Amino acid sequence: MASRDFSGEEIVNVLQKFGYRHDRTRGDHAILKYTHPETGEKRTVTVPLHDRVRIGTLQNIADQCGAEDFEA
């Protein structure tokens, strides 16, 4: 099975489509925040703005987002 590389910018764009908002950028990392509309649960996700984000880092981002069944 071939894997596809994602850039940090692509990941940020996908997260924003799911309601995350860009809070700030520190160095080469974007910080995004999300507040669940019903429960008020808050999440903060850090995304490295690299050309290629490694699979392990992508899995960590998914964990920060609360993904339960994520396969890279």
N, CA, C and O atoms as a CHARMM CRD file, in Angstrom:
* protein
*
  288
    1    1 MET  N      0.84300  -1.17500   0.00000 PROA 1      0.00000
    2    1 MET  CA     0.00000   0.00000   0.00000 PROA 1      0.00000
    3    1 MET  C      0.89000   1.24100   0.00000 PROA 1      0.00000
    4    1 MET  O      1.76600   1.38800   0.85300 PROA 1      0.00000
    5    2 ALA  N      0.66400   2.10900  -0.94000 PROA 2      0.00000
    6    2 ALA  CA     1.45500   3.33100  -1.04400 PROA 2      0.00000
    7    2 ALA  C      0.87400   4.39600  -0.12300 PROA 2      0.00000
    8    2 ALA  O     -0.34200   4.53000   0.01500 PROA 2      0.00000
    9    3 SER  N      1.77000   5.14600   0.50100 PROA 3      0.00000
   10    3 SER  CA     1.30100   6.23800   1.35600 PROA 3      0.00000
   11    3 SER  C      1.53500   7.55900   0.63700 PROA 3      0.00000
   12    3 SER  O      2.42700   7.67500  -0.20400 PROA 3      0.00000
   13    4 ARG  N      0.74000   8.53000   0.97200 PROA 4      0.00000
   14    4 ARG  CA     0.85100   9.84500   0.36000 PROA 4      0.00000
   15    4 ARG  C      1.43200  10.79500   1.38800 PROA 4      0.00000
   16    4 ARG  O      1.08400  10.73800   2.56700 PROA 4      0.00000
   17    5 ASP  N      2.30900  11.65800   0.94000 PROA 5      0.00000
   18    5 ASP  CA     2.88600  12.66900   1.82000 PROA 5      0.00000
   19    5 ASP  C      1.96900  13.88900   1.85000 PROA 5      0.00000
   20    5 ASP  O      1.40400  14.28500   0.83100 PROA 5      0.00000
   21    6 PHE  N      1.83400  14.47000   3.02800 PROA 6      0.00000
   22    6 PHE  CA     1.04400  15.68200   3.18900 PROA 6      0.00000
   23    6 PHE  C      1.94600  16.78000   3.71700 PROA 6      0.00000
   24    6 PHE  O      2.83400  16.53100   4.53200 PROA 6      0.00000
   25    7 SER  N      1.71400  17.99300   3.24900 PROA 7      0.00000
   26    7 SER  CA     2.45300  19.13600   3.78600 PROA 7      0.00000
   27    7 SER  C      1.69100  19.66800   4.99800 PROA 7      0.00000
   28    7 SER  O      0.50500  19.38800   5.17300 PROA 7      0.00000
   29    8 GLY  N      2.38100  20.42800   5.81800 PROA 8      0.00000
   30    8 GLY  CA     1.73100  21.03500   6.96900 PROA 8      0.00000
   31    8 GLY  C      0.58900  21.94600   6.55600 PROA 8      0.00000
   32    8 GLY  O     -0.44600  21.99400   7.22200 PROA 8      0.00000
   33    9 GLU  N      0.77300  22.66300   5.46400 PROA 9      0.00000
   34    9 GLU  CA    -0.27000  23.57200   4.97700 PROA 9      0.00000
   35    9 GLU  C     -1.52500  22.80000   4.57300 PROA 9      0.00000
   36    9 GLU  O     -2.64000  23.25100   4.83400 PROA 9      0.00000
   37   10 GLU  N     -1.34700  21.63400   3.93600 PROA 10     0.00000
   38   10 GLU  CA    -2.49900  20.81200   3.56000 PROA 10     0.00000
   39   10 GLU  C     -3.25700  20.33500   4.80100 PROA 10     0.00000
   40   10 GLU  O     -4.48800  20.32300   4.82000 PROA 10     0.00000
   41   11 ILE  N     -2.51600  19.94600   5.82600 PROA 11     0.00000
   42   11 ILE  CA    -3.13900  19.47600   7.06700 PROA 11     0.00000
   43   11 ILE  C     -3.91800  20.60900   7.72600 PROA 11     0.00000
   44   11 ILE  O     -5.04000  20.40400   8.19000 PROA 11     0.00000
   45   12 VAL  N     -3.33200  21.79600   7.77100 PROA 12     0.00000
   46   12 VAL  CA    -4.01700  22.95900   8.34900 PROA 12     0.00000
   47   12 VAL  C     -5.31300  23.22800   7.59200 PROA 12     0.00000
   48   12 VAL  O     -6.34700  23.48000   8.21100 PROA 12     0.00000
   49   13 ASN  N     -5.27200  23.17800   6.26400 PROA 13     0.00000
   50   13 ASN  CA    -6.46900  23.43500   5.45800 PROA 13     0.00000
   51   13 ASN  C     -7.57700  22.43000   5.75700 PROA 13     0.00000
   52   13 ASN  O     -8.74400  22.80900   5.85600 PROA 13     0.00000
   53   14 VAL  N     -7.22400  21.15700   5.90200 PROA 14     0.00000
   54   14 VAL  CA    -8.22200  20.12700   6.21500 PROA 14     0.00000
   55   14 VAL  C     -8.82600  20.38000   7.59400 PROA 14     0.00000
   56   14 VAL  O    -10.04300  20.31200   7.76300 PROA 14     0.00000
   57   15 LEU  N     -7.97800  20.67100   8.57500 PROA 15     0.00000
   58   15 LEU  CA    -8.48400  20.91100   9.92700 PROA 15     0.00000
   59   15 LEU  C     -9.40800  22.12700   9.97000 PROA 15     0.00000
   60   15 LEU  O    -10.40100  22.12800  10.69800 PROA 15     0.00000
   61   16 GLN  N     -9.08600  23.15500   9.19600 PROA 16     0.00000
   62   16 GLN  CA    -9.93600  24.34600   9.16800 PROA 16     0.00000
   63   16 GLN  C    -11.30500  24.02200   8.56900 PROA 16     0.00000
   64   16 GLN  O    -12.30700  24.61500   8.96800 PROA 16     0.00000
   65   17 LYS  N    -11.35600  23.09400   7.62200 PROA 17     0.00000
   66   17 LYS  CA   -12.64200  22.68000   7.05300 PROA 17     0.00000
   67   17 LYS  C    -13.50000  21.97100   8.09200 PROA 17     0.00000
   68   17 LYS  O    -14.72400  21.92900   7.97000 PROA 17     0.00000
   69   18 PHE  N    -12.85000  21.40800   9.12400 PROA 18     0.00000
   70   18 PHE  CA   -13.56800  20.71000  10.19100 PROA 18     0.00000
   71   18 PHE  C    -13.77300  21.58800  11.42600 PROA 18     0.00000
   72   18 PHE  O    -14.07800  21.08200  12.50600 PROA 18     0.00000
   73   19 GLY  N    -13.60600  22.90000  11.26700 PROA 19     0.00000
   74   19 GLY  CA   -13.95200  23.82100  12.33700 PROA 19     0.00000
   75   19 GLY  C    -12.80600  24.31000  13.19900 PROA 19     0.00000
   76   19 GLY  O    -13.03000  25.09400  14.12100 PROA 19     0.00000
   77   20 TYR  N    -11.57900  23.87100  12.93000 PROA 20     0.00000
   78   20 TYR  CA   -10.43400  24.38600  13.68500 PROA 20     0.00000
   79   20 TYR  C    -10.11900  25.77800  13.16800 PROA 20     0.00000
   80   20 TYR  O    -10.25800  26.05200  11.97600 PROA 20     0.00000
   81   21 ARG  N     -9.69200  26.66000  14.07000 PROA 21     0.00000
   82   21 ARG  CA    -9.31900  28.00900  13.64300 PROA 21     0.00000
   83   21 ARG  C     -7.83800  28.23000  13.93800 PROA 21     0.00000
   84   21 ARG  O     -7.30800  27.75200  14.94100 PROA 21     0.00000
   85   22 HSD  N     -7.19600  28.95500  13.05300 PROA 22     0.00000
   86   22 HSD  CA    -5.77500  29.25700  13.22800 PROA 22     0.00000
   87   22 HSD  C     -5.64400  30.25500  14.36600 PROA 22     0.00000
   88   22 HSD  O     -6.20100  31.35100  14.30300 PROA 22     0.00000
   89   23 ASP  N     -4.91100  29.88100  15.40200 PROA 23     0.00000
   90   23 ASP  CA    -4.72400  30.75500  16.56000 PROA 23     0.00000
   91   23 ASP  C     -3.47000  31.59800  16.39600 PROA 23     0.00000
   92   23 ASP  O     -3.50400  32.81900  16.55500 PROA 23     0.00000
   93   24 ARG  N     -2.35300  30.93000  16.07400 PROA 24     0.00000
   94   24 ARG  CA    -1.08800  31.65600  15.90000 PROA 24     0.00000
   95   24 ARG  C     -0.07400  30.73800  15.22900 PROA 24     0.00000
   96   24 ARG  O     -0.29200  29.53400  15.08900 PROA 24     0.00000
   97   25 THR  N      1.03300  31.33400  14.82100 PROA 25     0.00000
   98   25 THR  CA     2.16100  30.58200  14.27800 PROA 25     0.00000
   99   25 THR  C      3.37400  30.92600  15.11000 PROA 25     0.00000
  100   25 THR  O      3.66800  32.09800  15.34900 PROA 25     0.00000
  101   26 ARG  N      4.08100  29.89100  15.55200 PROA 26     0.00000
  102   26 ARG  CA     5.32200  30.08500  16.31300 PROA 26     0.00000
  103   26 ARG  C      6.42100  29.34700  15.56200 PROA 26     0.00000
  104   26 ARG  O      6.42500  28.11900  15.47500 PROA 26     0.00000
  105   27 GLY  N      7.34400  30.12000  15.02800 PROA 27     0.00000
  106   27 GLY  CA     8.40100  29.49800  14.23300 PROA 27     0.00000
  107   27 GLY  C      7.79500  28.84400  13.00800 PROA 27     0.00000
  108   27 GLY  O      7.12000  29.49800  12.21300 PROA 27     0.00000
  109   28 ASP  N      8.04200  27.53700  12.85500 PROA 28     0.00000
  110   28 ASP  CA     7.48300  26.83000  11.70600 PROA 28     0.00000
  111   28 ASP  C      6.36100  25.88000  12.12700 PROA 28     0.00000
  112   28 ASP  O      6.16800  24.83000  11.51300 PROA 28     0.00000
  113   29 HSD  N      5.62200  26.25300  13.17700 PROA 29     0.00000
  114   29 HSD  CA     4.49600  25.45500  13.64600 PROA 29     0.00000
  115   29 HSD  C      3.24000  26.32800  13.74400 PROA 29     0.00000
  116   29 HSD  O      3.27500  27.43400  14.28300 PROA 29     0.00000
  117   30 ALA  N      2.13100  25.80300  13.21200 PROA 30     0.00000
  118   30 ALA  CA     0.83900  26.48200  13.32800 PROA 30     0.00000
  119   30 ALA  C      0.09900  25.89700  14.52400 PROA 30     0.00000
  120   30 ALA  O      0.10300  24.68400  14.73300 PROA 30     0.00000
  121   31 ILE  N     -0.53000  26.75600  15.29900 PROA 31     0.00000
  122   31 ILE  CA    -1.32900  26.34400  16.44300 PROA 31     0.00000
  123   31 ILE  C     -2.79100  26.58400  16.07000 PROA 31     0.00000
  124   31 ILE  O     -3.18600  27.71000  15.76600 PROA 31     0.00000
  125   32 LEU  N     -3.58400  25.52200  16.09700 PROA 32     0.00000
  126   32 LEU  CA    -5.00200  25.62300  15.77900 PROA 32     0.00000
  127   32 LEU  C     -5.82200  25.25400  17.00800 PROA 32     0.00000
  128   32 LEU  O     -5.40400  24.43200  17.82300 PROA 32     0.00000
  129   33 LYS  N     -6.99400  25.87000  17.13100 PROA 33     0.00000
  130   33 LYS  CA    -7.86800  25.60600  18.27500 PROA 33     0.00000
  131   33 LYS  C     -9.25700  25.23600  17.77900 PROA 33     0.00000
  132   33 LYS  O     -9.70700  25.67200  16.72000 PROA 33     0.00000
  133   34 TYR  N     -9.91500  24.41600  18.58700 PROA 34     0.00000
  134   34 TYR  CA   -11.26500  23.96400  18.26700 PROA 34     0.00000
  135   34 TYR  C    -12.08500  23.92600  19.54400 PROA 34     0.00000
  136   34 TYR  O    -11.60400  23.46800  20.58100 PROA 34     0.00000
  137   35 THR  N    -13.30900  24.40100  19.47500 PROA 35     0.00000
  138   35 THR  CA   -14.25400  24.29400  20.58100 PROA 35     0.00000
  139   35 THR  C    -15.49000  23.57000  20.06200 PROA 35     0.00000
  140   35 THR  O    -16.13400  24.02400  19.11600 PROA 35     0.00000
  141   36 HSD  N    -15.81700  22.44000  20.69000 PROA 36     0.00000
  142   36 HSD  CA   -16.98300  21.66400  20.27000 PROA 36     0.00000
  143   36 HSD  C    -18.23600  22.49900  20.51400 PROA 36     0.00000
  144   36 HSD  O    -18.41100  23.02900  21.61200 PROA 36     0.00000
  145   37 PRO  N    -19.11300  22.62900  19.51300 PROA 37     0.00000
  146   37 PRO  CA   -20.26900  23.51900  19.64600 PROA 37     0.00000
  147   37 PRO  C    -21.28300  23.07700  20.70100 PROA 37     0.00000
  148   37 PRO  O    -21.98100  23.92100  21.26500 PROA 37     0.00000
  149   38 GLU  N    -21.38000  21.78400  20.97900 PROA 38     0.00000
  150   38 GLU  CA   -22.38500  21.30700  21.93100 PROA 38     0.00000
  151   38 GLU  C    -21.82700  21.11900  23.33800 PROA 38     0.00000
  152   38 GLU  O    -22.46300  21.50400  24.32000 PROA 38     0.00000
  153   39 THR  N    -20.63000  20.52100  23.43400 PROA 39     0.00000
  154   39 THR  CA   -20.08500  20.19400  24.75600 PROA 39     0.00000
  155   39 THR  C    -19.14800  21.26200  25.29600 PROA 39     0.00000
  156   39 THR  O    -18.88800  21.31300  26.49900 PROA 39     0.00000
  157   40 GLY  N    -18.64200  22.11000  24.41900 PROA 40     0.00000
  158   40 GLY  CA   -17.69000  23.13200  24.84300 PROA 40     0.00000
  159   40 GLY  C    -16.27600  22.60100  25.02400 PROA 40     0.00000
  160   40 GLY  O    -15.38300  23.33700  25.44100 PROA 40     0.00000
  161   41 GLU  N    -16.06800  21.31100  24.70800 PROA 41     0.00000
  162   41 GLU  CA   -14.72900  20.71500  24.81400 PROA 41     0.00000
  163   41 GLU  C    -13.76500  21.47900  23.91100 PROA 41     0.00000
  164   41 GLU  O    -14.08600  21.78900  22.76400 PROA 41     0.00000
  165   42 LYS  N    -12.57700  21.77700  24.44500 PROA 42     0.00000
  166   42 LYS  CA   -11.58300  22.53700  23.68000 PROA 42     0.00000
  167   42 LYS  C    -10.39400  21.64900  23.34800 PROA 42     0.00000
  168   42 LYS  O     -9.96300  20.82900  24.15900 PROA 42     0.00000
  169   43 ARG  N     -9.87800  21.82800  22.14700 PROA 43     0.00000
  170   43 ARG  CA    -8.69200  21.10200  21.70000 PROA 43     0.00000
  171   43 ARG  C     -7.71500  22.08300  21.07400 PROA 43     0.00000
  172   43 ARG  O     -8.10900  23.02900  20.39200 PROA 43     0.00000
  173   44 THR  N     -6.44400  21.84000  21.31800 PROA 44     0.00000
  174   44 THR  CA    -5.37400  22.61000  20.69400 PROA 44     0.00000
  175   44 THR  C     -4.49900  21.63600  19.93100 PROA 44     0.00000
  176   44 THR  O     -4.08800  20.60600  20.46300 PROA 44     0.00000
  177   45 VAL  N     -4.21900  21.96800  18.68400 PROA 45     0.00000
  178   45 VAL  CA    -3.43500  21.09800  17.81200 PROA 45     0.00000
  179   45 VAL  C     -2.25900  21.89000  17.26300 PROA 45     0.00000
  180   45 VAL  O     -2.41500  23.02900  16.82400 PROA 45     0.00000
  181   46 THR  N     -1.08700  21.27900  17.28900 PROA 46     0.00000
  182   46 THR  CA     0.11900  21.88700  16.73200 PROA 46     0.00000
  183   46 THR  C      0.48100  21.15300  15.45200 PROA 46     0.00000
  184   46 THR  O      0.59800  19.92700  15.44200 PROA 46     0.00000
  185   47 VAL  N      0.66000  21.90800  14.37000 PROA 47     0.00000
  186   47 VAL  CA     0.98300  21.32300  13.06800 PROA 47     0.00000
  187   47 VAL  C      2.28800  21.92400  12.56700 PROA 47     0.00000
  188   47 VAL  O      2.38900  23.14200  12.41900 PROA 47     0.00000
  189   48 PRO  N      3.30400  21.07400  12.29900 PROA 48     0.00000
  190   48 PRO  CA     4.54300  21.60200  11.73300 PROA 48     0.00000
  191   48 PRO  C      4.30900  22.02300  10.27900 PROA 48     0.00000
  192   48 PRO  O      3.69600  21.28600   9.50700 PROA 48     0.00000
  193   49 LEU  N      4.78500  23.17900   9.91800 PROA 49     0.00000
  194   49 LEU  CA     4.57900  23.69300   8.55900 PROA 49     0.00000
  195   49 LEU  C      5.72800  23.26700   7.64900 PROA 49     0.00000
  196   49 LEU  O      6.40300  24.10100   7.04500 PROA 49     0.00000
  197   50 HSD  N      5.93400  21.96800   7.56500 PROA 50     0.00000
  198   50 HSD  CA     6.99600  21.41000   6.73600 PROA 50     0.00000
  199   50 HSD  C      6.42300  20.98900   5.38800 PROA 50     0.00000
  200   50 HSD  O      5.21000  20.84600   5.23200 PROA 50     0.00000
  201   51 ASP  N      7.31300  20.79200   4.41800 PROA 51     0.00000
  202   51 ASP  CA     6.87400  20.32800   3.10100 PROA 51     0.00000
  203   51 ASP  C      6.31600  18.91400   3.17400 PROA 51     0.00000
  204   51 ASP  O      5.36100  18.58200   2.47200 PROA 51     0.00000
  205   52 ARG  N      6.91400  18.07800   4.02600 PROA 52     0.00000
  206   52 ARG  CA     6.45500  16.69900   4.22300 PROA 52     0.00000
  207   52 ARG  C      6.32500  16.44100   5.71900 PROA 52     0.00000
  208   52 ARG  O      7.27200  16.64900   6.47900 PROA 52     0.00000
  209   53 VAL  N      5.16000  15.99400   6.13000 PROA 53     0.00000
  210   53 VAL  CA     4.93700  15.65100   7.53500 PROA 53     0.00000
  211   53 VAL  C      4.99800  14.13300   7.63600 PROA 53     0.00000
  212   53 VAL  O      4.30000  13.42700   6.90800 PROA 53     0.00000
  213   54 ARG  N      5.83100  13.63500   8.53700 PROA 54     0.00000
  214   54 ARG  CA     6.01200  12.19200   8.68900 PROA 54     0.00000
  215   54 ARG  C      4.74500  11.53600   9.22700 PROA 54     0.00000
  216   54 ARG  O      3.91600  12.17800   9.87200 PROA 54     0.00000
  217   55 ILE  N      4.61700  10.23900   8.94500 PROA 55     0.00000
  218   55 ILE  CA     3.44100   9.47900   9.34700 PROA 55     0.00000
  219   55 ILE  C      3.23900   9.52900  10.86100 PROA 55     0.00000
  220   55 ILE  O      2.11500   9.72300  11.32500 PROA 55     0.00000
  221   56 GLY  N      4.30500   9.35700  11.63000 PROA 56     0.00000
  222   56 GLY  CA     4.18600   9.39400  13.08900 PROA 56     0.00000
  223   56 GLY  C      3.67200  10.73200  13.58300 PROA 56     0.00000
  224   56 GLY  O      2.87000  10.79000  14.51600 PROA 56     0.00000
  225   57 THR  N      4.13300  11.80800  12.95900 PROA 57     0.00000
  226   57 THR  CA     3.66400  13.14800  13.32300 PROA 57     0.00000
  227   57 THR  C      2.19700  13.30700  12.95000 PROA 57     0.00000
  228   57 THR  O      1.42200  13.90300  13.69800 PROA 57     0.00000
  229   58 LEU  N      1.81900  12.77800  11.80000 PROA 58     0.00000
  230   58 LEU  CA     0.42100  12.83400  11.36500 PROA 58     0.00000
  231   58 LEU  C     -0.47200  12.06800  12.34800 PROA 58     0.00000
  232   58 LEU  O     -1.58300  12.50500  12.64900 PROA 58     0.00000
  233   59 GLN  N      0.01200  10.93400  12.84200 PROA 59     0.00000
  234   59 GLN  CA    -0.74200  10.16900  13.84100 PROA 59     0.00000
  235   59 GLN  C     -0.88700  10.96500  15.13900 PROA 59     0.00000
  236   59 GLN  O     -1.94700  10.94400  15.76500 PROA 59     0.00000
  237   60 ASN  N      0.17200  11.66400  15.54400 PROA 60     0.00000
  238   60 ASN  CA     0.10200  12.50000  16.74800 PROA 60     0.00000
  239   60 ASN  C     -0.91000  13.63500  16.58400 PROA 60     0.00000
  240   60 ASN  O     -1.63500  13.96600  17.52200 PROA 60     0.00000
  241   61 ILE  N     -0.95700  14.22600  15.39200 PROA 61     0.00000
  242   61 ILE  CA    -1.92700  15.28700  15.11500 PROA 61     0.00000
  243   61 ILE  C     -3.34300  14.71400  15.21400 PROA 61     0.00000
  244   61 ILE  O     -4.23200  15.34200  15.79000 PROA 61     0.00000
  245   62 ALA  N     -3.54600  13.52600  14.65200 PROA 62     0.00000
  246   62 ALA  CA    -4.85900  12.87300  14.73200 PROA 62     0.00000
  247   62 ALA  C     -5.24200  12.60800  16.18300 PROA 62     0.00000
  248   62 ALA  O     -6.40000  12.78900  16.56000 PROA 62     0.00000
  249   63 ASP  N     -4.27800  12.18100  17.00300 PROA 63     0.00000
  250   63 ASP  CA    -4.53800  11.95300  18.43100 PROA 63     0.00000
  251   63 ASP  C     -4.94100  13.25600  19.12200 PROA 63     0.00000
  252   63 ASP  O     -5.86900  13.27200  19.93000 PROA 63     0.00000
  253   64 GLN  N     -4.24100  14.34900  18.80200 PROA 64     0.00000
  254   64 GLN  CA    -4.56700  15.64900  19.39600 PROA 64     0.00000
  255   64 GLN  C     -5.98600  16.07800  19.01600 PROA 64     0.00000
  256   64 GLN  O     -6.66700  16.76400  19.77800 PROA 64     0.00000
  257   65 CYS  N     -6.41900  15.65700  17.81800 PROA 65     0.00000
  258   65 CYS  CA    -7.75800  16.00900  17.34300 PROA 65     0.00000
  259   65 CYS  C     -8.83200  15.10500  17.93600 PROA 65     0.00000
  260   65 CYS  O    -10.02300  15.39200  17.81300 PROA 65     0.00000
  261   66 GLY  N     -8.42000  14.02000  18.57500 PROA 66     0.00000
  262   66 GLY  CA    -9.38700  13.10300  19.16900 PROA 66     0.00000
  263   66 GLY  C     -9.83200  12.00000  18.23500 PROA 66     0.00000
  264   66 GLY  O    -10.85000  11.35400  18.48600 PROA 66     0.00000
  265   67 ALA  N     -9.09200  11.76700  17.15800 PROA 67     0.00000
  266   67 ALA  CA    -9.44100  10.69400  16.22800 PROA 67     0.00000
  267   67 ALA  C     -9.30500   9.35400  16.93500 PROA 67     0.00000
  268   67 ALA  O     -8.33200   9.11800  17.65100 PROA 67     0.00000
  269   68 GLU  N    -10.28800   8.47500  16.73100 PROA 68     0.00000
  270   68 GLU  CA   -10.26700   7.17600  17.38900 PROA 68     0.00000
  271   68 GLU  C     -9.72900   6.07700  16.48800 PROA 68     0.00000
  272   68 GLU  O     -8.94000   5.24600  16.93600 PROA 68     0.00000
  273   69 ASP  N    -10.14000   6.05900  15.23700 PROA 69     0.00000
  274   69 ASP  CA    -9.71900   5.00900  14.31200 PROA 69     0.00000
  275   69 ASP  C     -8.93900   5.62400  13.16800 PROA 69     0.00000
  276   69 ASP  O     -9.47800   5.84500  12.08400 PROA 69     0.00000
  277   70 PHE  N     -7.66400   5.90000  13.41500 PROA 70     0.00000
  278   70 PHE  CA    -6.82600   6.53800  12.39900 PROA 70     0.00000
  279   70 PHE  C     -5.76600   5.55500  11.95000 PROA 70     0.00000
  280   70 PHE  O     -5.01900   5.02000  12.76900 PROA 70     0.00000
  281   71 GLU  N     -5.69900   5.31500  10.64400 PROA 71     0.00000
  282   71 GLU  CA    -4.64600   4.47400  10.08200 PROA 71     0.00000
  283   71 GLU  C     -3.91000   5.28300   9.03900 PROA 71     0.00000
  284   71 GLU  O     -4.51400   5.84100   8.12300 PROA 71     0.00000
  285   72 ALA  N     -2.60100   5.33900   9.18700 PROA 72     0.00000
  286   72 ALA  CA    -1.79300   6.07900   8.22100 PROA 72     0.00000
  287   72 ALA  C     -1.23800   5.13100   7.18700 PROA 72     0.00000
  288   72 ALA  O     -0.52600   5.55700   6.27800 PROA 72     0.00000
